[in-house]
Amino acid sequence: MSEMADDTIGEAMDMEELRYDYLSGHMDNNEAYDNGIIDESGAIISPNHRSKSKTCLHCGKKGLIWGQHNGKWHLFDNGKLHRCVKPHRNWVK
């Protein structure tokens, strides 16, 4: 297999491992949200769901989409990483 295919399979396996951690109770909702496993309402995100427009749980900005950044799922605004103006509960300063 090519290196690109190996990377793609590795990313899919990593995401499935994160999903398993959440479903088995080893991850809290904040971490699951940050990893793109659940949306702001707590619903599990499926591959078809990711392409739909999302709203930021913290600032209420609409029209965002899920995407990966540094190996984690984040919300994007017009192709750029969404920078929320409101501090999150789990942010460490």
KASULWO-V758442 format. One record per residue. N is the residue number from 1. SS is DSSP state (a for helix, b for strand, c for the rest). BURIAL is b if it has 16 or more other C-alpha atoms within 10 Angstrom, else e. D_LAST is the distance of its C-alpha to the last C-alpha in whole Angstrom. Layout:
N,SS,BURIAL,D_LAST  N,SS,BURIAL,D_LAST
//
This chain:
1,c,e,43  2,c,e,41  3,a,e,38  4,a,e,37  5,a,e,38  6,a,e,37  7,a,e,33  8,a,e,34  9,a,e,35  10,a,e,32  11,a,e,29  12,a,e,31  13,a,e,32  14,a,e,28  15,a,b,27  16,a,e,30  17,a,e,29  18,a,b,25  19,a,b,28  20,a,e,30  21,a,e,27  22,a,b,26  23,a,e,29  24,c,e,30  25,c,e,27  26,c,e,25  27,c,e,22  28,c,e,20  29,a,e,20  30,a,b,17  31,a,e,17  32,a,b,21  33,a,b,20  34,a,e,17  35,c,b,20  36,c,b,22  37,c,b,25  38,b,b,25  39,c,b,24  40,c,b,23  41,c,e,26  42,c,e,26  43,c,e,29  44,b,b,29  45,c,e,29  46,c,e,32  47,c,e,33  48,c,e,35  49,a,e,32  50,a,b,29  51,a,e,32  52,c,e,31  53,c,e,29  54,b,b,26  55,c,b,24  56,c,b,20  57,c,e,20  58,c,e,17  59,c,e,18  60,c,e,22  61,c,e,23  62,c,e,26  63,c,e,28  64,b,b,25  65,b,b,26  66,b,b,25  67,b,b,24  68,b,e,23  69,b,e,21  70,c,e,20  71,c,e,22  72,b,e,20  73,b,b,21  74,b,b,19  75,b,b,21  76,b,b,22  77,b,b,24  78,c,e,27  79,c,e,26  80,b,e,23  81,b,b,20  82,c,b,18  83,c,e,15  84,c,e,15  85,c,e,14  86,c,e,13  87,c,e,10  88,c,e,11  89,c,e,11  90,c,e,10  91,c,e,6  92,c,e,4  93,c,e,0
//
